[in-house]
Amino acid sequence: MASPTHRLGNSDYTGMGKSPYQNKRSDALNYDLRNITTTTIVIRNPANRMLPPHEACSHWAAGHLPLKEGQRVLDIGGGTGITAAAVLERNPGVHVVSVEKNKAYVELARYKFNQRDGKKLLAELAGYPGDEQALLGAYFSQFRSNTKPVSCHVKFIVGDFTARKIKPGFDLAVANQSVHWIGVSETFEPLYPLLNNGGSFVWTTASHFVRADFDPDRYSMRYNDFTRKVLDILSKSPDFPHMNDLSTLSRPSNSVKSIQKLTEAKGFKTRHLKTELIYYDLSILIKDYIPVFVDSLIKARNPDFKPSPEQKEDIGRRVQDAVAQALQDRAALSDLNHKYDFVIIFESKKIG
Ligand SMILES: C[S@@+](CC[C@H](N)C(=O)[O-])C[C@H]1O[C@@H](n2cnc3c(N)ncnc32)[C@H](O)[C@@H]1O
């Protein structure tokens, strides 16, 4: 299901920088749409399930939280409520406070937890193609039905976590895929006074931020031979803008040790719990990632390049042609290792 509406933002997979998540209703809807159209496999208790990536990561994180009835759990960078739902599915007796800087994402989270009627969001959704409306409609309906019993156990707050507006007294904290956008020190410093002594913070991050267990050069879908083949075809195509090399894309800037050092300086003892693999199939690579990679590598080589709408269209068309050619190349298609993104899971305990 190709659609321009849920294309990834440019900075998503190009390494660190400004958070690509924007305060727009369409951005919040597209976040969920992208998530539900990318299924991964979770082989875990309580049951083996096929889950979209952000659900899977949130469940992995929630599974490491020692949740007990009545506890207060802080969810940092809570997005559209996916992490809060995973925590409450594990233990419906806890109370979650979810902090998210984008109002539009919080609006969607409140709708998904039956706290709002979502009229404005649904009006925005009415402008989407029919198949996307149907997918999101079914997803929201299931989500709302699942969260109805726990709706009063979660409070969504709009705010920048670093602004230190949250009241303290949390037993636990969780953050799924948000610490790398906020920054490690920028997250841990405001967290310290909010978490009770001995409290545990479980957080996940990605292979573009931390190197742990799996060598990105061997496994990461970023460095897939198929993508390399597409770039090779494009670079030989007449008048195509010059691009940086694929190997320059998104190198992890931290190791487990550097993370431990950074968090220790803020009063936390950090353990690397696990690295999970998220499987991506070729259609996701083609549809969502390759156009973004190409765009980013062109921009990296030509920072001042501002393509006109016609140039953008031409680049898009030539990327599609190159993908079509690369699909005929058996060697490029036989790269069996590079099909994963990694989810690195940490537990940071507040040192009392
Ligand atoms: C990858 S999303 C993860 C959302 C959610 N945890 C999930 O699993 O779907 C990262 C989120 O962090 C939020 N974020 C980034 N910087 C933030 C900040 N300083 N304060 C609060 N939220 C922030 C973004 O707006 C975005 O919604």
PDBQT file of the ligand as one rigid body, heavy atoms in Angstrom, charges set to zero:
ROOT
HETATM    1  C1  LIG A 401       9.600   7.586  18.529  1.00  0.00    +0.000 C 
HETATM    2  S1  LIG A 401       8.384   8.504  19.354  1.00  0.00    +0.000 S 
HETATM    3  C2  LIG A 401       7.908   7.338  20.607  1.00  0.00    +0.000 C 
HETATM    4  C3  LIG A 401       6.511   7.535  21.118  1.00  0.00    +0.000 C 
HETATM    5  C4  LIG A 401       5.985   6.415  21.997  1.00  0.00    +0.000 C 
HETATM    6  N1  LIG A 401       6.814   6.209  23.159  1.00  0.00    +0.000 N 
HETATM    7  C5  LIG A 401       5.808   5.140  21.221  1.00  0.00    +0.000 C 
HETATM    8  O1  LIG A 401       6.427   4.134  21.569  1.00  0.00    +0.000 OA
HETATM    9  O2  LIG A 401       5.061   5.129  20.229  1.00  0.00    +0.000 OA
HETATM   10  C6  LIG A 401       9.300   9.710  20.289  1.00  0.00    +0.000 C 
HETATM   11  C7  LIG A 401       8.415  10.745  20.950  1.00  0.00    +0.000 C 
HETATM   12  O3  LIG A 401       9.179  11.562  21.830  1.00  0.00    +0.000 OA
HETATM   13  C8  LIG A 401       8.624  12.855  21.802  1.00  0.00    +0.000 C 
HETATM   14  N2  LIG A 401       9.576  13.829  22.323  1.00  0.00    +0.000 N 
HETATM   15  C9  LIG A 401      10.748  14.224  21.756  1.00  0.00    +0.000 A 
HETATM   16  N3  LIG A 401      11.359  15.148  22.534  1.00  0.00    +0.000 NA
HETATM   17  C10 LIG A 401      10.551  15.345  23.624  1.00  0.00    +0.000 A 
HETATM   18  C11 LIG A 401      10.645  16.173  24.793  1.00  0.00    +0.000 A 
HETATM   19  N4  LIG A 401      11.676  16.983  24.981  1.00  0.00    +0.000 N 
HETATM   20  N5  LIG A 401       9.641  16.105  25.708  1.00  0.00    +0.000 NA
HETATM   21  C12 LIG A 401       8.589  15.271  25.522  1.00  0.00    +0.000 A 
HETATM   22  N6  LIG A 401       8.450  14.480  24.431  1.00  0.00    +0.000 NA
HETATM   23  C13 LIG A 401       9.417  14.513  23.496  1.00  0.00    +0.000 A 
HETATM   24  C14 LIG A 401       8.317  13.056  20.325  1.00  0.00    +0.000 C 
HETATM   25  O4  LIG A 401       7.431  14.139  20.103  1.00  0.00    +0.000 OA
HETATM   26  C15 LIG A 401       7.756  11.704  19.955  1.00  0.00    +0.000 C 
HETATM   27  O5  LIG A 401       6.372  11.639  20.099  1.00  0.00    +0.000 OA
ENDROOT
TORSDOF 0
